[in-house]
Amino acid sequence: METSIESVIAAAKKGLALLACILVLGGCASGYVIKLNNGSQITGVSKPRLKDNTYYFKDAKGQEHSVSAGRVSQIAPASMAREEEKSHRPPQPHKRKWYLLWLA
């Protein structure tokens, strides 16, 4: 009876270790966002490499693309690009409660 419990515990530990590895390695495959001077964005899976004044990168389908370095304004990991988009939202104006109008 003890061996079956020990084997279940060992299997659970292996499963947790596998799950932790998948989560850690999955965060590394987020991709990169290339922001161009005209305001458009290009998402690439691989990190863009600069060679002869041109950035080379692969898209989600695995195809290689290139962009002139003069057109690129910023290159950031996709996770950081999403954080920047959230921080640029203007604050919402404070709405006054109708029941506090008599105090003013």
C-alpha positions as CSV (number, residue, x, y, z in Angstrom):
1,M,0.0,0.0,0.0
2,E,2.9,2.4,0.8
3,T,4.5,1.8,-2.6
4,S,1.4,2.9,-4.4
5,I,1.2,6.1,-2.4
6,E,4.9,6.8,-2.9
7,S,4.5,6.3,-6.7
8,V,1.5,8.7,-6.8
9,I,3.6,11.3,-4.9
10,A,6.6,10.8,-7.2
11,A,4.3,11.2,-10.3
12,A,2.8,14.3,-8.9
13,K,6.2,15.8,-8.2
14,K,7.3,15.0,-11.8
15,G,4.1,16.6,-13.1
16,L,4.6,19.8,-11.1
17,A,8.3,20.0,-12.3
18,L,7.1,19.6,-15.9
19,L,4.5,22.3,-15.5
20,A,7.0,24.7,-13.9
21,C,9.4,24.2,-16.9
22,I,6.6,24.8,-19.4
23,L,5.6,28.0,-17.7
24,V,9.1,29.3,-17.4
25,L,10.0,28.5,-21.0
26,G,6.7,29.7,-22.3
27,G,7.4,33.2,-21.1
28,C,10.6,33.4,-23.2
29,A,8.7,32.8,-26.5
30,S,6.7,36.1,-26.4
31,G,8.2,37.7,-29.4
32,Y,9.2,41.3,-30.3
33,V,7.4,44.4,-31.4
34,I,9.1,46.7,-33.9
35,K,7.7,50.2,-33.9
36,L,8.1,52.1,-37.1
37,N,8.5,55.9,-37.6
38,N,5.0,56.1,-39.2
39,G,3.4,54.7,-36.0
40,S,2.7,51.2,-37.3
41,Q,3.9,48.1,-35.5
42,I,5.3,44.8,-36.7
43,T,5.4,41.7,-34.5
44,G,8.1,39.2,-34.9
45,V,8.8,35.9,-33.2
46,S,12.6,36.1,-33.3
47,K,14.8,39.0,-32.0
48,P,15.5,41.4,-34.8
49,R,19.2,41.3,-35.9
50,L,20.9,44.4,-37.4
51,K,23.0,43.6,-40.4
52,D,24.1,46.2,-43.0
53,N,21.7,48.9,-41.8
54,T,18.7,46.4,-42.1
55,Y,16.9,44.5,-39.3
56,Y,16.1,40.9,-40.1
57,F,13.5,38.9,-38.1
58,K,11.1,36.0,-38.5
59,D,7.3,36.2,-38.2
60,A,4.9,33.7,-36.7
61,K,4.8,31.6,-39.8
62,G,8.6,31.3,-39.8
63,Q,9.2,33.5,-42.8
64,E,12.1,35.9,-42.8
65,H,11.4,39.6,-43.2
66,S,13.5,42.7,-43.3
67,V,13.0,46.4,-42.4
68,S,15.4,49.3,-43.0
69,A,17.0,50.6,-39.8
70,G,16.0,54.1,-40.8
71,R,12.3,53.2,-40.6
72,V,12.6,51.7,-37.1
73,S,12.0,53.9,-34.1
74,Q,11.9,51.3,-31.3
75,I,12.3,47.5,-30.7
76,A,10.9,46.0,-27.5
77,P,9.8,42.6,-26.2
78,A,6.1,42.1,-26.7
79,S,5.5,42.0,-22.9
80,M,7.1,45.5,-22.5
81,A,5.2,46.9,-25.5
82,R,1.9,45.8,-23.9
83,E,2.8,47.5,-20.6
84,E,3.6,50.8,-22.4
85,E,0.2,50.8,-24.1
86,K,-1.5,50.4,-20.7
87,S,0.5,53.3,-19.2
88,H,-0.5,55.8,-21.9
89,R,-4.2,55.9,-21.2
90,P,-5.4,59.2,-19.9
91,P,-6.9,59.2,-16.4
92,Q,-10.7,59.2,-16.2
93,P,-12.3,62.5,-15.0
94,H,-13.7,62.4,-11.5
95,K,-17.5,62.1,-11.6
96,R,-19.5,63.9,-8.9
97,K,-22.1,62.0,-7.1
98,W,-25.6,63.4,-7.5
99,Y,-26.3,63.2,-3.7
100,L,-23.3,65.4,-3.0
101,L,-24.5,68.3,-5.2
102,W,-26.4,69.9,-2.3
103,L,-23.1,70.2,-0.3
104,A,-21.5,72.4,-3.0
